[in-house]
Amino acid sequence: MTAREKPRQGFWGLWNISFGFFGIQIGFALQNANMSRVFQSLGSAIDDLPALWVAAPLTGLLVQPIIGHLSDKTWLGKLGRRRPYFLLGAVLAALSLFLMPLSEVLLMAAILLWVLDASLNISMEPFRAFVGDMLRKDQHTAGYAVQTAFIGAGAVMGSIIPELLTMQGVSNVAADGGIPDSVRYAFWIGAAALFIAVMLTVVTTQEYSPEEMAEFGEAQDGDQLDQPIRALASKSYLNCGIWIVAGVAVILAVAGFDLEKEVYLLGALLAAYGMLSGIAISMAKNGNTSGMLTSIVGDFSGMPDIMKKLALVQFFSWSALFIMWINTTPVVTQYFYGSTNTASVAYNEGANWVGWLFATYNGVAAIAALTLLPFLAKKFGKAKTHIFGLLCGALGYASFFFIRDPQMLLVSEVGIGVAWASILAMPYAILASSLPQAKLGVYMGLFNVFIVVPQLLVATVMGSIMLWLFPGEPIWTMAFAAGTLVLAAVAMLRVQVPGEAA
């Protein structure tokens, strides 16, 4: 029996499939731009902010593989496979955004940040697999490009809501030193926008049933799918021990090398993975291969070869992004506005300009995702397109060393925006076309590990490296960012996309 093709989606089909991501990204942007402000308003010291922010990467690391695994195995009739998780996450995230500015104590805000990040991840993770579910392979690039455009647009919108409210006369300062009305109303507007956007995707799309997926030839053989899980039974416990020892070594290194206390988390995660792997192997040896733990650990250890190669690309790519997000403000204020005094007019002018720079690269990403990337991918292939995007970003970071006029940094952001668009679109388009559809959710969730780990490393180790090599010279972080994107481009040379010439 010849498999029939999925229907080709038109413009509004592509729009509806990913529109919910617009709302989710508004939630992320509000969180990223304002949570430190909320924490400080409630009495947090600056040195304690990184510890409060640890919830974000840790939550994504834990939630995404679990939600991916569950959504792969879910079918709730008319509500579908991925949409139940869109809906659940949207309700919880909107509620968290509504309650966040009502926080009166730091503990409440910290708990709500954890709930918010977990909720956003519950909605976000299935959206990656949803594109692969709903689109035929020749539309995957277009699907993830549209999703990237919504990510860029949502990031811009979420970032500027407080400023737009301030321009309309809403107070940007709280008389009692608490959370100002501009932030309070921004969170409430964001809550409504997130819920409405996700609901539009839920009500305007209809997922393909398991029977339809079988007709499309996307119902893989069960024995083949379970092979990575069954392979756990033949593994030794040596690798588990290596993970545990590595974790303990990292924890001991914190005191020995006077590293940031957040490095404890990295060590704990390594040790925890070693212990969980040992439990999963033991369960598999005893014949229990159907549990969630054995499934996720088995799928992680048995990732397809193309996913392993892309994971290295992601590691370097996201290392560069986190270096940028953490260090652009000190670089711009010190080197382009000549001030390191946070109370000075020059410093705050520079910090405000960073907001416009970030809005620029997100805007460029939204445009590039819809125009440049699909054109290049069709003409040269996804792999070469991603290499081009990564090198554009490397040039953007390197240009910080040669530009003297802060206005000209807008040119740098164009290159960074192209890279950002490519990082958000190309790896997922490649994966969706190369992975077994029945495990698309869990593999997309596991792929998130290679976003979270570089975030933790940059947030903890980068500061120590800069103090050792370039104390008081944050401009050199841009050299590290450029270098890691070049490494990502080199790693991308090893990725052979099925159907594309090397």
N, C-alpha and C positions, 0 to 999 in steps of 0.2 A: 504494500500500500504506500503510495507516494504522499509524503507529508505536504500539507497545504501551507502557504505562506501566511504570516500574520498580515492583517490589513495595514496598508500604509497610512500613517497618521499625517494629517494636514497641519497647517499652522496652528489652528485652535486646539487640535489634539495635543500637539507638543506643548502648547501654552498651559492647558489644563493639567497635564501630567506633572508639571514642575512648579505651578504657581504657588503651591503651599510652601515651597522653599523660600519664597520671597518673605512670607511672614515669619518663618523660622529664623531667617537671617536678621530680620529686624530685632528679634528677641536676643540673638547672640550679640548684635552690635550694641544694643542698649546695655547688655551685661558687661561687655568688654570695655565700653567707654565710661561707664558710670559706677561700677561696683566698688572700685577703690575709693571713689568720692563718697559713696554711701558708708563704707567701712570707716573712713577717717571722720566723717560727720558724727558717727556713733562712738568715736573715741579710740579707734585703732591707731597704734603708732605705725609710722612708715615701715620700720623694720619688720613688723609683723604681717605686712600685706602679702608677701609671697606665700606664707603658710596658709593664709585664708584662701588664697587663690588655688591651692593645691587640689581643692575639690573638683575643679573643672577638668583637668586632664585625667585624673584618677577615675572620675565618674564615666567619662567617655570610654576609657580603657575597659571598664567592667561591663557597662551597659550595652555597648554596641554589639559585641559578639553574642551576648545572650539574646538580645532582641532579634538579631539576624537569624540565629538558630531557631527561635520560636516562630518568627514570621515565615520561614521556609516551610514549616510544618503546619501552618494555620490555614484553615479554609472555613469561613463563616458565611457561606452562601452569598447572598447579595452584598454583604459588607466586604467580602473578599479576603485577601491574604495580607496585604500590607496596610490597607486603609484602617483596619481596627487600631493599629499602632499609631498611625497619623492622628487619629481622633483622640485616643487616650493621652498621648503626649501633648497635644494642643490644649486640651482641657486643663491638665496639670500645669503646663507652662504658663498659660494665661492667668490661672489662679495665682501662681507664684509671682508673676510680674505685677499683678494687682496688689498683692500683699506686701511686696518688697519695700516700697516707700512708706509703708505704715509701720515699719520696724521701729521699735523704741529702744532696743538693746542690741548690742553687737552679736550675741549668740543667735538671736532670731534671724538677723540678716544672713549670718553664715549658714544656718540651716536652710533658709530659703534659697540661697545661692546653690547649695547642693541639690535641692529638689528641682530648681529651675534647670540646672545643667543636665540632670538626669532626664527631665521631661523633654527638653530640647533634643537630647540624643535619642530618646524613644521615638520621636517623630522623624528625626533627620535620617537615621540609619536606614529604615526601609525605603526612603525616597531614592537612595542610590540603587537599590535592587529593583525598585518600581520601574525605573526607566528601562532596565534590561528586560523586565517582564513584559512591558507593554509595547516595545518597539522591535521591529525586525533588525537584523544585524547591520544592514546598510543605513539605518537611521540612528544608530547608537551615538555617533559623533554629534549629529544635530541635536539629539535629545540631551546629552550632557552639556552641549554648548548653551542650549536654552536654560538649563538648570544653572549653569555658571552665570549667565546674564542676570537671572533672578537673585543669585547670591550677591553679585556686585551691586545691583539696584537696592536690595534690602539692606546691605551694609551701609550704603550712602544714606538711605532714608533713616535708618535707626541711629546713625551717628549725628545727624543734623537736627533731629526733632527737638532736643533741648534748646539749641541755638535759635531755631525758628520760633519757639515759644517765647524765648527771651526778647526777640525782635518784636513780638506782638505785645510786649509789656508785662509778661509774666515774670515774677520775681526770680532772679537767679541766685539769691542769697537768702538764707533763713535767718530770721532775727534771733532765734535762740541757738544758732549754730548747728541746727539739725539739717534735715534733708530739704533743700529748697523746692519751691513749687514747680519750677521748670523741670526738675528731675522727676518729681512726683507725677506730674501730668504726663510726662513723656513715657513713663512706665505704663500708665493706664492706657494711653493711646496705643502703645506697642502691644499690650495684651489684647486689645480689640482687633488690631490689624493682624496679629498672628493667628488668632482663632478664625477670623473671617477668611483669610487666605487659605488656611489648611482645609476649612470646610468647603471652599469652592472646589478644591481638588477632589475631596471626598464625594461630593454630590455630582460632579461633572464627568467622572471617570467610572468605568466599569471594568473590573479585572477579568482576565481570562481564567476559566475554571480549570481544574486539573485535567478534565477530559479534553478541553480545547488545547491545552498545552501539549497533550499527547498527540493530537492531530497536527500540531505545528512541528512535531518531531523533537520537542524539548522535554520529554519525560525520559530521563536517563535510566539505564539499567541499575536496579537496586544494589546488586553485588558490586558493580563498579564504584558506585557512590560510597559504599560502606568500606571499601578497601583501606583507606587511610586509618579508619577506626580499628579495623581488625588487625592492622599492622602493629598497633600498640602492643598487642599480646606478645610479639616477638622482640620487643625492645628491652634493653637492659636498664637497670636503675642507675647506671654510671652517669648518663647525661643529667639525670635529676640531681645527683650529687654535685655535679659541676655547677649547675644553676644555683644551688643552695650555697655552695662555697663562695661563688662569685658575689652573691648577695651579702654574705657575712663579711667578705673582704671589703666591699664598698662601705658597709656600715662602720667597720673598724677604721677605714680611711678617713672618715669625717673628723674624728678627733685627732688622728695622726697627722693630717695635713691641714687641719683647721678649715675644712670646707664648710659651705653653707649647710644649715641644719636640714634643708629640704632634700639633701642628698640621701638622708636616711630613708626617705620614701622610695627612691630608686633601688636602694639595697633591699628594702623589704619586699618590693615587687619581684625582684629577681629570685629571692629566696622563696617567696610564696609560689611563684610559677614552678620552681623545682619541686616543692612539696605537692602541689596539685597534679603535676605530671606523674609523680610517683604514685599518687592515689589512683589516677586514671589508668596507669599501666597495670597496677594491681587488680583493678576492676576488670580490665580487658582480659588478663590472664585467667581470671575466675569466670570468664564467659559473659560478663555483663558489658555489652557493647552498645546498649540502647539508651544509656543515660545521657543527660546533657553534658556532664563533665567529660566523659570519654569522647563524646562527639566533637566538642569544641577543641579539646587538646589534640585529638586525632587529626582533625582537619588542619589545625595550626602546624603540627609537626609534619603533616603530609601535604603541604601546600603545593599546587601545581608549579612547575618550573618557571613559567612566565610570571607568576605572582611573586615568586621569590626574587626574581631579577627586578621587577618593578618595585618591590619593597625597599631595595637598596636605593633606587632612584628617589622614592618618597622620603626616605630617611634624610638624604642630603638636601632635597628640595625644602622640606619643612624646617630643617635646621636653619637654613638661610632666612626663611620667613620669620621665625621666632626671634632670630637675631635682629632683624629689622624692626619688628614690633616693640621690642624691649628698648632698643638703642637709638632709634631715629630722633626722638625728642632731645636727648643729651647731645647728639651729634649736631643737629641743626641749631640748637640754642647756643652751643659753645663756639662752633666754627663759622656759623653764618650770621649770628646775632651778637657774638662776642660776650656772652654772659653765662655764668654758672650759678648766679644768685637767683633762686626761685622767687624772690620777692621783687625783683627788678622788672621794670617795664620791658626792657629788651628781651629778657627771658620769656615773659608771658606772650610777647608778640611772636617770638619764635615757636613757642608751644602751640599757639593758635594756628600758625602757618603749617605746622605738622598735620593738624586736622584737615586742612585743605589738601595737603599732599596725599594723605591717605584716601580722601574722597576722590582725588584724581585717579589714583591707580585702580580703585574699585570701579569708577566710571569707565576707564579705558578697558578694564577687564570685561565689563558688560558688553561693550561695543565689539571688542575683539572676538569674544566668544560667539557672537552672532554673525560676524562678517569674515574676519581674517582666518580664524582657525578652521572652520568648515571648508573654506576654499583651499587652504594649504593641505589639509588632510586628504581631500579628494585628489589633489594634484600630486602630492609627494608621499602620502601615507601618514598614519598617526604617529609612528615612531620618529620620523624625521621632523614632523611638525613640532613634537614635544621638545626635541633637541633644540630646534630654532627658538622656541619660547623660553627655554631655560637659559640659553645664551643671551637672549635679549635682557633677561633679568640680571644676569651677571654684569653686562655692560652698564645697566642702570645703577647698580650698586657701586661699581668701579668709578663711575662718573662723579661721585661725591668728592673724590680726591682732586678733581680738576676744575670743578665749577666753583665760582666765587660768589656769584649773584644768587641769592636764595630763590628768586623768581625762576631762574633757569632750572632749578630742581624739578620743575614740572616736566621738563624733558626726560629727566631720569625716571620719573614716575610712569612715563609712557612705556618704557622698557619693562619696568617692574610689573605694570598692569598686564602686559602681554604674557609675562611669565606666570602671573597669578591666574589668569584665565586658563592657560595651558595646564597648570598644576591641578586645577579643579576639574578639568574636563578630560584631557587625553588619557591619563592612567585609568580612569573609570570606564571610558569608552573601550579601551583595549581589554580590560578585564571582563566587561559585560559580554564582549564578543568571543572570549576565550574560555570562560569558566562554565562548568555545568550549571544550567539554569536552576535546577532543584536545590543548589547550594549557594545561589547567588547572594542571599541575605547574610549567611554566616561568614562567607569569604569577604564580603564588603565590610562587615563588622571587624573581622580580624585584620583587614588592611589598615584599619584605624590605629592599630598598635604602632605602626611605623610613622604615624603622625604624633602620637602621644610621647613616645620615648625621646625623640629629639627635643620636644618641648621641655621635658624634664631635664634633659642634659644641658640645654642652653640656659634654662633658668637657674641651674645650680652650678655647673662647671664653668660656663663662659666667664662669669664674673671673676673667678679665681685665675683663669688664664690671662685675662686683661690686666689684673693687678700684678701678675708675675712678669708679663712681657711689655705691656704698654700702660703703666699706671697713669691715670689722668688724661689719657688720649683715646676717647671713645671712637674717634674716626676710624680706627683700625678694625672696629667691628664690621664696617662695611667691606673691608678687604676679606675678612672671614666669610661674610655672606656671599660675596662674588665668587670666592674660591669654592665654597660648597656647592653653588649652582653649576660651576664648571665640572666638578666631580659628578654631580647628578647627570649632566649631559654626557659625560664619558661613560657612566654606568648605563645610560640609555642605549648606547651603541650595542650592548649585549642583548637587548630585547628584540626578539624576532616576532613580529606580529603575524599570525597566520594569514596567508593570502597576500602579504606585502613583500616586495623585493627587498633584499638586504641592502 
